[in-house]
Amino acid sequence: MTTTPELIHGYISAGLECTHLEVDGDGQHFTAVIVSTAFAGKRPIQRHQIVYAALGERMREEIHALSMKTLTPEEYQG
């Protein structure tokens, strides 16, 4: 099965409450803008770890490259 932006969107939204989520990609490389209150007070690496936890094993098996912009709702409104 080919990984699509829609699948990744579903994986992230199932494992992380997001106020805004955009995922784009070509089947190999993906980009995401992820806005969540869970990122409040977290450093960028901690925010990425939260997303990786939501994706679980899919990060190793299905998703080869994911570039993320992780923001709190306040940062997104900025």
N, CA, C, O and CB atoms as a CASP TS submission, in Angstrom:
PFRMAT TS
TARGET T0000
AUTHOR 0000-0000-0000
METHOD Language model
MODEL 1
PARENT N/A
ATOM      1  N   MET     1       0.843  -1.181   0.000  1.00  0.00           N
ATOM      2  CA  MET     1       0.000   0.000   0.000  1.00  0.00           C
ATOM      3  C   MET     1       0.886   1.242   0.000  1.00  0.00           C
ATOM      4  O   MET     1       1.841   1.329   0.772  1.00  0.00           O
ATOM      5  CB  MET     1      -0.958  -0.001   1.220  1.00  0.00           C
ATOM      6  N   THR     2       0.573   2.182  -0.850  1.00  0.00           N
ATOM      7  CA  THR     2       1.310   3.431  -0.940  1.00  0.00           C
ATOM      8  C   THR     2       0.873   4.370   0.166  1.00  0.00           C
ATOM      9  O   THR     2      -0.319   4.555   0.410  1.00  0.00           O
ATOM     10  CB  THR     2       1.112   4.084  -2.311  1.00  0.00           C
ATOM     11  N   THR     3       1.844   4.956   0.825  1.00  0.00           N
ATOM     12  CA  THR     3       1.542   5.938   1.858  1.00  0.00           C
ATOM     13  C   THR     3       1.161   7.251   1.185  1.00  0.00           C
ATOM     14  O   THR     3       1.840   7.713   0.268  1.00  0.00           O
ATOM     15  CB  THR     3       2.751   6.133   2.821  1.00  0.00           C
ATOM     16  N   THR     4       0.072   7.841   1.652  1.00  0.00           N
ATOM     17  CA  THR     4      -0.417   9.098   1.089  1.00  0.00           C
ATOM     18  C   THR     4      -0.460  10.164   2.184  1.00  0.00           C
ATOM     19  O   THR     4      -0.449   9.832   3.369  1.00  0.00           O
ATOM     20  CB  THR     4      -1.822   8.909   0.449  1.00  0.00           C
ATOM     21  N   PRO     5      -0.509  11.424   1.804  1.00  0.00           N
ATOM     22  CA  PRO     5      -0.678  12.476   2.809  1.00  0.00           C
ATOM     23  C   PRO     5      -1.938  12.265   3.653  1.00  0.00           C
ATOM     24  O   PRO     5      -1.948  12.569   4.846  1.00  0.00           O
ATOM     25  CB  PRO     5      -0.733  13.841   2.132  1.00  0.00           C
ATOM     26  N   GLU     6      -2.990  11.750   3.036  1.00  0.00           N
ATOM     27  CA  GLU     6      -4.240  11.519   3.765  1.00  0.00           C
ATOM     28  C   GLU     6      -4.067  10.452   4.846  1.00  0.00           C
ATOM     29  O   GLU     6      -4.610  10.578   5.944  1.00  0.00           O
ATOM     30  CB  GLU     6      -5.351  11.104   2.794  1.00  0.00           C
ATOM     31  N   LEU     7      -3.307   9.403   4.529  1.00  0.00           N
ATOM     32  CA  LEU     7      -3.042   8.371   5.532  1.00  0.00           C
ATOM     33  C   LEU     7      -2.247   8.934   6.706  1.00  0.00           C
ATOM     34  O   LEU     7      -2.572   8.673   7.864  1.00  0.00           O
ATOM     35  CB  LEU     7      -2.287   7.197   4.903  1.00  0.00           C
ATOM     36  N   ILE     8      -1.213   9.702   6.407  1.00  0.00           N
ATOM     37  CA  ILE     8      -0.401  10.283   7.478  1.00  0.00           C
ATOM     38  C   ILE     8      -1.239  11.240   8.310  1.00  0.00           C
ATOM     39  O   ILE     8      -1.119  11.270   9.535  1.00  0.00           O
ATOM     40  CB  ILE     8       0.829  11.012   6.900  1.00  0.00           C
ATOM     41  N   HIS     9      -2.080  12.017   7.659  1.00  0.00           N
ATOM     42  CA  HIS     9      -2.993  12.918   8.370  1.00  0.00           C
ATOM     43  C   HIS     9      -3.832  12.110   9.362  1.00  0.00           C
ATOM     44  O   HIS     9      -3.967  12.493  10.524  1.00  0.00           O
ATOM     45  CB  HIS     9      -3.914  13.685   7.368  1.00  0.00           C
ATOM     46  N   GLY    10      -4.383  11.010   8.904  1.00  0.00           N
ATOM     47  CA  GLY    10      -5.201  10.158   9.770  1.00  0.00           C
ATOM     48  C   GLY    10      -4.418   9.568  10.924  1.00  0.00           C
ATOM     49  O   GLY    10      -4.918   9.521  12.048  1.00  0.00           O
ATOM     50  N   TYR    11      -3.193   9.115  10.668  1.00  0.00           N
ATOM     51  CA  TYR    11      -2.350   8.545  11.722  1.00  0.00           C
ATOM     52  C   TYR    11      -2.057   9.583  12.798  1.00  0.00           C
ATOM     53  O   TYR    11      -2.170   9.299  13.990  1.00  0.00           O
ATOM     54  CB  TYR    11      -1.034   8.008  11.132  1.00  0.00           C
ATOM     55  N   ILE    12      -1.681  10.784  12.373  1.00  0.00           N
ATOM     56  CA  ILE    12      -1.340  11.826  13.349  1.00  0.00           C
ATOM     57  C   ILE    12      -2.571  12.241  14.141  1.00  0.00           C
ATOM     58  O   ILE    12      -2.518  12.335  15.367  1.00  0.00           O
ATOM     59  CB  ILE    12      -0.726  13.051  12.644  1.00  0.00           C
ATOM     60  N   SER    13      -3.680  12.489  13.449  1.00  0.00           N
ATOM     61  CA  SER    13      -4.881  12.963  14.140  1.00  0.00           C
ATOM     62  C   SER    13      -5.470  11.897  15.066  1.00  0.00           C
ATOM     63  O   SER    13      -6.153  12.230  16.035  1.00  0.00           O
ATOM     64  CB  SER    13      -5.929  13.398  13.122  1.00  0.00           C
ATOM     65  N   ALA    14      -5.214  10.627  14.778  1.00  0.00           N
ATOM     66  CA  ALA    14      -5.696   9.558  15.665  1.00  0.00           C
ATOM     67  C   ALA    14      -4.881   9.486  16.953  1.00  0.00           C
ATOM     68  O   ALA    14      -5.394   9.062  17.988  1.00  0.00           O
ATOM     69  CB  ALA    14      -5.646   8.207  14.945  1.00  0.00           C
ATOM     70  N   GLY    15      -3.622   9.895  16.895  1.00  0.00           N
ATOM     71  CA  GLY    15      -2.760   9.772  18.060  1.00  0.00           C
ATOM     72  C   GLY    15      -2.432  11.063  18.771  1.00  0.00           C
ATOM     73  O   GLY    15      -1.775  11.049  19.812  1.00  0.00           O
ATOM     74  N   LEU    16      -2.887  12.203  18.213  1.00  0.00           N
ATOM     75  CA  LEU    16      -2.541  13.495  18.786  1.00  0.00           C
ATOM     76  C   LEU    16      -3.669  14.470  18.502  1.00  0.00           C
ATOM     77  O   LEU    16      -4.088  14.628  17.355  1.00  0.00           O
ATOM     78  CB  LEU    16      -1.194  14.021  18.219  1.00  0.00           C
ATOM     79  N   GLU    17      -4.155  15.120  19.540  1.00  0.00           N
ATOM     80  CA  GLU    17      -5.212  16.108  19.356  1.00  0.00           C
ATOM     81  C   GLU    17      -4.611  17.359  18.718  1.00  0.00           C
ATOM     82  O   GLU    17      -3.738  18.007  19.295  1.00  0.00           O
ATOM     83  CB  GLU    17      -5.904  16.449  20.714  1.00  0.00           C
ATOM     84  N   CYS    18      -5.080  17.680  17.547  1.00  0.00           N
ATOM     85  CA  CYS    18      -4.556  18.823  16.796  1.00  0.00           C
ATOM     86  C   CYS    18      -5.656  19.853  16.586  1.00  0.00           C
ATOM     87  O   CYS    18      -6.817  19.504  16.372  1.00  0.00           O
ATOM     88  CB  CYS    18      -3.976  18.370  15.436  1.00  0.00           C
ATOM     89  N   THR    19      -5.276  21.129  16.651  1.00  0.00           N
ATOM     90  CA  THR    19      -6.224  22.184  16.306  1.00  0.00           C
ATOM     91  C   THR    19      -6.107  22.538  14.830  1.00  0.00           C
ATOM     92  O   THR    19      -7.017  23.136  14.255  1.00  0.00           O
ATOM     93  CB  THR    19      -5.988  23.432  17.176  1.00  0.00           C
ATOM     94  N   HIS    20      -4.994  22.170  14.223  1.00  0.00           N
ATOM     95  CA  HIS    20      -4.791  22.362  12.788  1.00  0.00           C
ATOM     96  C   HIS    20      -3.774  21.322  12.323  1.00  0.00           C
ATOM     97  O   HIS    20      -2.790  21.062  13.016  1.00  0.00           O
ATOM     98  CB  HIS    20      -4.303  23.828  12.462  1.00  0.00           C
ATOM     99  N   LEU    21      -4.004  20.733  11.164  1.00  0.00           N
ATOM    100  CA  LEU    21      -3.093  19.718  10.640  1.00  0.00           C
ATOM    101  C   LEU    21      -3.136  19.741   9.117  1.00  0.00           C
ATOM    102  O   LEU    21      -4.194  19.581   8.509  1.00  0.00           O
ATOM    103  CB  LEU    21      -3.461  18.307  11.179  1.00  0.00           C
ATOM    104  N   GLU    22      -1.970  19.944   8.514  1.00  0.00           N
ATOM    105  CA  GLU    22      -1.822  19.894   7.059  1.00  0.00           C
ATOM    106  C   GLU    22      -0.709  18.907   6.746  1.00  0.00           C
ATOM    107  O   GLU    22       0.354  18.954   7.365  1.00  0.00           O
ATOM    108  CB  GLU    22      -1.511  21.316   6.454  1.00  0.00           C
ATOM    109  N   VAL    23      -0.940  18.020   5.799  1.00  0.00           N
ATOM    110  CA  VAL    23       0.097  17.086   5.364  1.00  0.00           C
ATOM    111  C   VAL    23       0.120  17.080   3.843  1.00  0.00           C
ATOM    112  O   VAL    23      -0.916  16.928   3.195  1.00  0.00           O
ATOM    113  CB  VAL    23      -0.152  15.644   5.930  1.00  0.00           C
ATOM    114  N   ASP    24       1.314  17.249   3.281  1.00  0.00           N
ATOM    115  CA  ASP    24       1.511  17.183   1.838  1.00  0.00           C
ATOM    116  C   ASP    24       2.646  16.215   1.555  1.00  0.00           C
ATOM    117  O   ASP    24       3.474  15.947   2.426  1.00  0.00           O
ATOM    118  CB  ASP    24       1.812  18.592   1.240  1.00  0.00           C
ATOM    119  N   GLY    25       2.684  15.693   0.343  1.00  0.00           N
ATOM    120  CA  GLY    25       3.789  14.817  -0.006  1.00  0.00           C
ATOM    121  C   GLY    25       3.565  14.106  -1.315  1.00  0.00           C
ATOM    122  O   GLY    25       2.503  14.199  -1.932  1.00  0.00           O
ATOM    123  N   ASP    26       4.616  13.378  -1.729  1.00  0.00           N
ATOM    124  CA  ASP    26       4.605  12.708  -3.018  1.00  0.00           C
ATOM    125  C   ASP    26       4.659  11.181  -2.920  1.00  0.00           C
ATOM    126  O   ASP    26       4.905  10.503  -3.917  1.00  0.00           O
ATOM    127  CB  ASP    26       5.756  13.193  -3.833  1.00  0.00           C
ATOM    128  N   GLY    27       4.430  10.646  -1.729  1.00  0.00           N
ATOM    129  CA  GLY    27       4.507   9.199  -1.549  1.00  0.00           C
ATOM    130  C   GLY    27       5.828   8.749  -0.960  1.00  0.00           C
ATOM    131  O   GLY    27       5.923   7.636  -0.442  1.00  0.00           O
ATOM    132  N   GLN    28       6.841   9.584  -1.027  1.00  0.00           N
ATOM    133  CA  GLN    28       8.163   9.294  -0.460  1.00  0.00           C
ATOM    134  C   GLN    28       8.544  10.320   0.598  1.00  0.00           C
ATOM    135  O   GLN    28       8.976   9.969   1.696  1.00  0.00           O
ATOM    136  CB  GLN    28       9.227   9.264  -1.565  1.00  0.00           C
ATOM    137  N   HIS    29       8.377  11.595   0.250  1.00  0.00           N
ATOM    138  CA  HIS    29       8.743  12.699   1.137  1.00  0.00           C
ATOM    139  C   HIS    29       7.481  13.474   1.501  1.00  0.00           C
ATOM    140  O   HIS    29       6.656  13.790   0.642  1.00  0.00           O
ATOM    141  CB  HIS    29       9.801  13.637   0.467  1.00  0.00           C
ATOM    142  N   PHE    30       7.349  13.772   2.793  1.00  0.00           N
ATOM    143  CA  PHE    30       6.153  14.437   3.277  1.00  0.00           C
ATOM    144  C   PHE    30       6.521  15.648   4.129  1.00  0.00           C
ATOM    145  O   PHE    30       7.578  15.689   4.758  1.00  0.00           O
ATOM    146  CB  PHE    30       5.287  13.461   4.078  1.00  0.00           C
ATOM    147  N   THR    31       5.627  16.629   4.134  1.00  0.00           N
ATOM    148  CA  THR    31       5.761  17.781   5.016  1.00  0.00           C
ATOM    149  C   THR    31       4.464  17.917   5.792  1.00  0.00           C
ATOM    150  O   THR    31       3.385  17.609   5.286  1.00  0.00           O
ATOM    151  CB  THR    31       6.087  19.088   4.216  1.00  0.00           C
ATOM    152  N   ALA    32       4.583  18.384   7.030  1.00  0.00           N
ATOM    153  CA  ALA    32       3.397  18.548   7.861  1.00  0.00           C
ATOM    154  C   ALA    32       3.497  19.813   8.685  1.00  0.00           C
ATOM    155  O   ALA    32       4.564  20.168   9.186  1.00  0.00           O
ATOM    156  CB  ALA    32       3.201  17.340   8.771  1.00  0.00           C
ATOM    157  N   VAL    33       2.364  20.486   8.818  1.00  0.00           N
ATOM    158  CA  VAL    33       2.206  21.583   9.766  1.00  0.00           C
ATOM    159  C   VAL    33       1.242  21.049  10.808  1.00  0.00           C
ATOM    160  O   VAL    33       0.091  20.735  10.506  1.00  0.00           O
ATOM    161  CB  VAL    33       1.677  22.931   9.076  1.00  0.00           C
ATOM    162  N   ILE    34       1.726  20.951  12.044  1.00  0.00           N
ATOM    163  CA  ILE    34       0.955  20.329  13.110  1.00  0.00           C
ATOM    164  C   ILE    34       0.806  21.340  14.243  1.00  0.00           C
ATOM    165  O   ILE    34       1.800  21.814  14.793  1.00  0.00           O
ATOM    166  CB  ILE    34       1.638  19.012  13.611  1.00  0.00           C
ATOM    167  N   VAL    35      -0.428  21.665  14.586  1.00  0.00           N
ATOM    168  CA  VAL    35      -0.710  22.626  15.647  1.00  0.00           C
ATOM    169  C   VAL    35      -1.451  21.886  16.760  1.00  0.00           C
ATOM    170  O   VAL    35      -2.512  21.303  16.536  1.00  0.00           O
ATOM    171  CB  VAL    35      -1.550  23.848  15.112  1.00  0.00           C
ATOM    172  N   SER    36      -0.871  21.918  17.965  1.00  0.00           N
ATOM    173  CA  SER    36      -1.459  21.183  19.084  1.00  0.00           C
ATOM    174  C   SER    36      -1.128  21.866  20.408  1.00  0.00           C
ATOM    175  O   SER    36      -0.039  22.412  20.586  1.00  0.00           O
ATOM    176  CB  SER    36      -0.959  19.725  19.095  1.00  0.00           C
ATOM    177  N   THR    37      -2.075  21.825  21.321  1.00  0.00           N
ATOM    178  CA  THR    37      -1.817  22.335  22.672  1.00  0.00           C
ATOM    179  C   THR    37      -0.811  21.451  23.401  1.00  0.00           C
ATOM    180  O   THR    37      -0.203  21.887  24.379  1.00  0.00           O
ATOM    181  CB  THR    37      -3.126  22.421  23.478  1.00  0.00           C
ATOM    182  N   ALA    38      -0.627  20.215  22.939  1.00  0.00           N
ATOM    183  CA  ALA    38       0.335  19.291  23.563  1.00  0.00           C
ATOM    184  C   ALA    38       1.770  19.798  23.431  1.00  0.00           C
ATOM    185  O   ALA    38       2.650  19.336  24.157  1.00  0.00           O
ATOM    186  CB  ALA    38       0.220  17.896  22.933  1.00  0.00           C
ATOM    187  N   PHE    39       2.020  20.735  22.523  1.00  0.00           N
ATOM    188  CA  PHE    39       3.369  21.252  22.312  1.00  0.00           C
ATOM    189  C   PHE    39       3.740  22.388  23.262  1.00  0.00           C
ATOM    190  O   PHE    39       4.895  22.815  23.290  1.00  0.00           O
ATOM    191  CB  PHE    39       3.509  21.723  20.897  1.00  0.00           C
ATOM    192  N   ALA    40       2.787  22.877  24.029  1.00  0.00           N
ATOM    193  CA  ALA    40       3.043  24.007  24.927  1.00  0.00           C
ATOM    194  C   ALA    40       4.167  23.672  25.903  1.00  0.00           C
ATOM    195  O   ALA    40       4.145  22.632  26.561  1.00  0.00           O
ATOM    196  CB  ALA    40       1.763  24.389  25.700  1.00  0.00           C
ATOM    197  N   GLY    41       5.141  24.563  25.984  1.00  0.00           N
ATOM    198  CA  GLY    41       6.255  24.398  26.910  1.00  0.00           C
ATOM    199  C   GLY    41       7.286  23.372  26.494  1.00  0.00           C
ATOM    200  O   GLY    41       8.195  23.062  27.264  1.00  0.00           O
ATOM    201  N   LYS    42       7.163  22.838  25.290  1.00  0.00           N
ATOM    202  CA  LYS    42       8.086  21.793  24.812  1.00  0.00           C
ATOM    203  C   LYS    42       9.087  22.386  23.821  1.00  0.00           C
ATOM    204  O   LYS    42       8.766  23.294  23.053  1.00  0.00           O
ATOM    205  CB  LYS    42       7.300  20.625  24.149  1.00  0.00           C
ATOM    206  N   ARG    43      10.296  21.855  23.857  1.00  0.00           N
ATOM    207  CA  ARG    43      11.320  22.214  22.870  1.00  0.00           C
ATOM    208  C   ARG    43      10.996  21.518  21.548  1.00  0.00           C
ATOM    209  O   ARG    43      10.224  20.559  21.532  1.00  0.00           O
ATOM    210  CB  ARG    43      12.754  21.819  23.373  1.00  0.00           C
ATOM    211  N   PRO    44      11.581  21.992  20.430  1.00  0.00           N
ATOM    212  CA  PRO    44      11.272  21.375  19.122  1.00  0.00           C
ATOM    213  C   PRO    44      11.499  19.864  19.089  1.00  0.00           C
ATOM    214  O   PRO    44      10.672  19.139  18.536  1.00  0.00           O
ATOM    215  CB  PRO    44      12.113  22.021  18.043  1.00  0.00           C
ATOM    216  N   ILE    45      12.580  19.379  19.656  1.00  0.00           N
ATOM    217  CA  ILE    45      12.830  17.927  19.629  1.00  0.00           C
ATOM    218  C   ILE    45      11.752  17.173  20.405  1.00  0.00           C
ATOM    219  O   ILE    45      11.355  16.080  20.002  1.00  0.00           O
ATOM    220  CB  ILE    45      14.223  17.607  20.216  1.00  0.00           C
ATOM    221  N   GLN    46      11.279  17.738  21.506  1.00  0.00           N
ATOM    222  CA  GLN    46      10.220  17.096  22.272  1.00  0.00           C
ATOM    223  C   GLN    46       8.908  17.070  21.483  1.00  0.00           C
ATOM    224  O   GLN    46       8.147  16.105  21.551  1.00  0.00           O
ATOM    225  CB  GLN    46      10.021  17.817  23.609  1.00  0.00           C
ATOM    226  N   ARG    47       8.663  18.124  20.750  1.00  0.00           N
ATOM    227  CA  ARG    47       7.454  18.180  19.920  1.00  0.00           C
ATOM    228  C   ARG    47       7.504  17.107  18.835  1.00  0.00           C
ATOM    229  O   ARG    47       6.509  16.430  18.579  1.00  0.00           O
ATOM    230  CB  ARG    47       7.295  19.581  19.280  1.00  0.00           C
ATOM    231  N   HIS    48       8.656  16.956  18.206  1.00  0.00           N
ATOM    232  CA  HIS    48       8.803  15.926  17.173  1.00  0.00           C
ATOM    233  C   HIS    48       8.639  14.538  17.776  1.00  0.00           C
ATOM    234  O   HIS    48       8.057  13.655  17.146  1.00  0.00           O
ATOM    235  CB  HIS    48      10.173  16.045  16.477  1.00  0.00           C
ATOM    236  N   GLN    49       9.145  14.334  18.986  1.00  0.00           N
ATOM    237  CA  GLN    49       8.995  13.039  19.646  1.00  0.00           C
ATOM    238  C   GLN    49       7.530  12.720  19.914  1.00  0.00           C
ATOM    239  O   GLN    49       7.122  11.562  19.833  1.00  0.00           O
ATOM    240  CB  GLN    49       9.783  13.015  20.954  1.00  0.00           C
ATOM    241  N   ILE    50       6.739  13.734  20.231  1.00  0.00           N
ATOM    242  CA  ILE    50       5.300  13.531  20.434  1.00  0.00           C
ATOM    243  C   ILE    50       4.656  13.046  19.131  1.00  0.00           C
ATOM    244  O   ILE    50       3.830  12.133  19.143  1.00  0.00           O
ATOM    245  CB  ILE    50       4.619  14.846  20.923  1.00  0.00           C
ATOM    246  N   VAL    51       5.035  13.655  18.023  1.00  0.00           N
ATOM    247  CA  VAL    51       4.485  13.244  16.724  1.00  0.00           C
ATOM    248  C   VAL    51       4.963  11.839  16.373  1.00  0.00           C
ATOM    249  O   VAL    51       4.174  11.015  15.909  1.00  0.00           O
ATOM    250  CB  VAL    51       4.893  14.245  15.611  1.00  0.00           C
ATOM    251  N   TYR    52       6.255  11.557  16.590  1.00  0.00           N
ATOM    252  CA  TYR    52       6.778  10.214  16.315  1.00  0.00           C
ATOM    253  C   TYR    52       6.032   9.163  17.136  1.00  0.00           C
ATOM    254  O   TYR    52       5.752   8.072  16.639  1.00  0.00           O
ATOM    255  CB  TYR    52       8.289  10.151  16.617  1.00  0.00           C
ATOM    256  N   ALA    53       5.712   9.486  18.385  1.00  0.00           N
ATOM    257  CA  ALA    53       4.961   8.544  19.239  1.00  0.00           C
ATOM    258  C   ALA    53       3.570   8.292  18.652  1.00  0.00           C
ATOM    259  O   ALA    53       3.072   7.167  18.687  1.00  0.00           O
ATOM    260  CB  ALA    53       4.839   9.095  20.695  1.00  0.00           C
ATOM    261  N   ALA    54       2.953   9.336  18.116  1.00  0.00           N
ATOM    262  CA  ALA    54       1.626   9.170  17.501  1.00  0.00           C
ATOM    263  C   ALA    54       1.711   8.290  16.252  1.00  0.00           C
ATOM    264  O   ALA    54       0.793   7.522  15.964  1.00  0.00           O
ATOM    265  CB  ALA    54       1.021  10.547  17.138  1.00  0.00           C
ATOM    266  N   LEU    55       2.810   8.406  15.516  1.00  0.00           N
ATOM    267  CA  LEU    55       2.982   7.617  14.292  1.00  0.00           C
ATOM    268  C   LEU    55       3.447   6.196  14.575  1.00  0.00           C
ATOM    269  O   LEU    55       3.194   5.294  13.777  1.00  0.00           O
ATOM    270  CB  LEU    55       3.972   8.299  13.373  1.00  0.00           C
ATOM    271  N   GLY    56       4.122   5.984  15.699  1.00  0.00           N
ATOM    272  CA  GLY    56       4.577   4.652  16.090  1.00  0.00           C
ATOM    273  C   GLY    56       5.501   4.017  15.060  1.00  0.00           C
ATOM    274  O   GLY    56       6.364   4.686  14.492  1.00  0.00           O
ATOM    275  N   GLU    57       5.317   2.732  14.827  1.00  0.00           N
ATOM    276  CA  GLU    57       6.165   1.967  13.912  1.00  0.00           C
ATOM    277  C   GLU    57       6.065   2.433  12.464  1.00  0.00           C
ATOM    278  O   GLU    57       6.932   2.127  11.645  1.00  0.00           O
ATOM    279  CB  GLU    57       5.805   0.511  13.990  1.00  0.00           C
ATOM    280  N   ARG    58       5.015   3.169  12.156  1.00  0.00           N
ATOM    281  CA  ARG    58       4.854   3.651  10.774  1.00  0.00           C
ATOM    282  C   ARG    58       6.028   4.526  10.346  1.00  0.00           C
ATOM    283  O   ARG    58       6.354   4.591   9.161  1.00  0.00           O
ATOM    284  CB  ARG    58       3.543   4.438  10.632  1.00  0.00           C
ATOM    285  N   MET    59       6.668   5.202  11.308  1.00  0.00           N
ATOM    286  CA  MET    59       7.810   6.052  10.977  1.00  0.00           C
ATOM    287  C   MET    59       8.946   5.214  10.412  1.00  0.00           C
ATOM    288  O   MET    59       9.703   5.701   9.572  1.00  0.00           O
ATOM    289  CB  MET    59       8.285   6.831  12.215  1.00  0.00           C
ATOM    290  N   ARG    60       9.082   3.996  10.840  1.00  0.00           N
ATOM    291  CA  ARG    60      10.150   3.124  10.338  1.00  0.00           C
ATOM    292  C   ARG    60       9.724   2.342   9.109  1.00  0.00           C
ATOM    293  O   ARG    60      10.528   2.103   8.208  1.00  0.00           O
ATOM    294  CB  ARG    60      10.592   2.162  11.420  1.00  0.00           C
ATOM    295  N   GLU    61       8.468   1.946   9.072  1.00  0.00           N
ATOM    296  CA  GLU    61       8.017   1.018   8.050  1.00  0.00           C
ATOM    297  C   GLU    61       7.404   1.685   6.820  1.00  0.00           C
ATOM    298  O   GLU    61       7.644   1.242   5.697  1.00  0.00           O
ATOM    299  CB  GLU    61       7.029   0.088   8.641  1.00  0.00           C
ATOM    300  N   GLU    62       6.622   2.737   7.015  1.00  0.00           N
ATOM    301  CA  GLU    62       5.868   3.325   5.903  1.00  0.00           C
ATOM    302  C   GLU    62       6.361   4.699   5.481  1.00  0.00           C
ATOM    303  O   GLU    62       6.351   5.030   4.296  1.00  0.00           O
ATOM    304  CB  GLU    62       4.429   3.421   6.271  1.00  0.00           C
ATOM    305  N   ILE    63       6.791   5.497   6.447  1.00  0.00           N
ATOM    306  CA  ILE    63       7.118   6.893   6.177  1.00  0.00           C
ATOM    307  C   ILE    63       8.629   7.042   6.138  1.00  0.00           C
ATOM    308  O   ILE    63       9.308   6.819   7.141  1.00  0.00           O
ATOM    309  CB  ILE    63       6.495   7.836   7.245  1.00  0.00           C
ATOM    310  N   HIS    64       9.147   7.415   4.992  1.00  0.00           N
ATOM    311  CA  HIS    64      10.593   7.488   4.832  1.00  0.00           C
ATOM    312  C   HIS    64      11.150   8.855   5.182  1.00  0.00           C
ATOM    313  O   HIS    64      12.261   8.949   5.702  1.00  0.00           O
ATOM    314  CB  HIS    64      10.972   7.138   3.424  1.00  0.00           C
ATOM    315  N   ALA    65      10.411   9.904   4.914  1.00  0.00           N
ATOM    316  CA  ALA    65      10.894  11.254   5.216  1.00  0.00           C
ATOM    317  C   ALA    65       9.701  12.141   5.556  1.00  0.00           C
ATOM    318  O   ALA    65       8.766  12.277   4.767  1.00  0.00           O
ATOM    319  CB  ALA    65      11.701  11.848   4.016  1.00  0.00           C
ATOM    320  N   LEU    66       9.751  12.738   6.740  1.00  0.00           N
ATOM    321  CA  LEU    66       8.689  13.628   7.182  1.00  0.00           C
ATOM    322  C   LEU    66       9.311  14.871   7.792  1.00  0.00           C
ATOM    323  O   LEU    66       9.973  14.804   8.828  1.00  0.00           O
ATOM    324  CB  LEU    66       7.754  12.925   8.195  1.00  0.00           C
ATOM    325  N   SER    67       9.094  15.995   7.146  1.00  0.00           N
ATOM    326  CA  SER    67       9.544  17.282   7.658  1.00  0.00           C
ATOM    327  C   SER    67       8.359  17.914   8.383  1.00  0.00           C
ATOM    328  O   SER    67       7.265  18.013   7.827  1.00  0.00           O
ATOM    329  CB  SER    67      10.085  18.214   6.502  1.00  0.00           C
ATOM    330  N   MET    68       8.578  18.341   9.621  1.00  0.00           N
ATOM    331  CA  MET    68       7.476  18.843  10.428  1.00  0.00           C
ATOM    332  C   MET    68       7.708  20.267  10.900  1.00  0.00           C
ATOM    333  O   MET    68       8.823  20.659  11.243  1.00  0.00           O
ATOM    334  CB  MET    68       7.257  17.945  11.613  1.00  0.00           C
ATOM    335  N   LYS    69       6.624  21.028  10.909  1.00  0.00           N
ATOM    336  CA  LYS    69       6.582  22.315  11.580  1.00  0.00           C
ATOM    337  C   LYS    69       5.570  22.115  12.706  1.00  0.00           C
ATOM    338  O   LYS    69       4.382  21.926  12.447  1.00  0.00           O
ATOM    339  CB  LYS    69       6.183  23.523  10.589  1.00  0.00           C
ATOM    340  N   THR    70       6.034  22.156  13.948  1.00  0.00           N
ATOM    341  CA  THR    70       5.179  21.886  15.105  1.00  0.00           C
ATOM    342  C   THR    70       4.982  23.175  15.888  1.00  0.00           C
ATOM    343  O   THR    70       5.946  23.802  16.326  1.00  0.00           O
ATOM    344  CB  THR    70       5.792  20.779  16.013  1.00  0.00           C
ATOM    345  N   LEU    71       3.727  23.562  16.058  1.00  0.00           N
ATOM    346  CA  LEU    71       3.392  24.834  16.681  1.00  0.00           C
ATOM    347  C   LEU    71       2.285  24.680  17.716  1.00  0.00           C
ATOM    348  O   LEU    71       1.448  23.783  17.620  1.00  0.00           O
ATOM    349  CB  LEU    71       2.977  25.839  15.625  1.00  0.00           C
ATOM    350  N   THR    72       2.293  25.579  18.716  1.00  0.00           N
ATOM    351  CA  THR    72       1.146  25.677  19.611  1.00  0.00           C
ATOM    352  C   THR    72       0.099  26.536  18.899  1.00  0.00           C
ATOM    353  O   THR    72       0.427  27.224  17.933  1.00  0.00           O
ATOM    354  CB  THR    72       1.549  26.290  21.019  1.00  0.00           C
ATOM    355  N   PRO    73      -1.150  26.508  19.358  1.00  0.00           N
ATOM    356  CA  PRO    73      -2.164  27.371  18.721  1.00  0.00           C
ATOM    357  C   PRO    73      -1.766  28.849  18.758  1.00  0.00           C
ATOM    358  O   PRO    73      -2.032  29.579  17.802  1.00  0.00           O
ATOM    359  CB  PRO    73      -3.522  27.188  19.412  1.00  0.00           C
ATOM    360  N   GLU    74      -1.143  29.295  19.830  1.00  0.00           N
ATOM    361  CA  GLU    74      -0.719  30.693  19.941  1.00  0.00           C
ATOM    362  C   GLU    74       0.359  31.029  18.912  1.00  0.00           C
ATOM    363  O   GLU    74       0.329  32.097  18.299  1.00  0.00           O
ATOM    364  CB  GLU    74      -0.201  30.981  21.356  1.00  0.00           C
ATOM    365  N   GLU    75       1.309  30.115  18.726  1.00  0.00           N
ATOM    366  CA  GLU    75       2.373  30.329  17.726  1.00  0.00           C
ATOM    367  C   GLU    75       1.793  30.337  16.318  1.00  0.00           C
ATOM    368  O   GLU    75       2.237  31.108  15.466  1.00  0.00           O
ATOM    369  CB  GLU    75       3.462  29.235  17.842  1.00  0.00           C
ATOM    370  N   TYR    76       0.817  29.495  16.073  1.00  0.00           N
ATOM    371  CA  TYR    76       0.217  29.412  14.751  1.00  0.00           C
ATOM    372  C   TYR    76      -0.550  30.688  14.418  1.00  0.00           C
ATOM    373  O   TYR    76      -0.532  31.151  13.277  1.00  0.00           O
ATOM    374  CB  TYR    76      -0.709  28.200  14.664  1.00  0.00           C
ATOM    375  N   GLN    77      -1.215  31.247  15.410  1.00  0.00           N
ATOM    376  CA  GLN    77      -1.977  32.488  15.199  1.00  0.00           C
ATOM    377  C   GLN    77      -1.042  33.672  15.000  1.00  0.00           C
ATOM    378  O   GLN    77      -1.374  34.636  14.310  1.00  0.00           O
ATOM    379  CB  GLN    77      -2.918  32.756  16.388  1.00  0.00           C
ATOM    380  N   GLY    78       0.181  33.579  15.640  1.00  0.00           N
ATOM    381  CA  GLY    78       1.230  34.560  15.669  1.00  0.00           C
ATOM    382  C   GLY    78       1.118  35.670  14.753  1.00  0.00           C
ATOM    383  O   GLY    78       1.987  36.542  14.731  1.00  0.00           O
TER
END
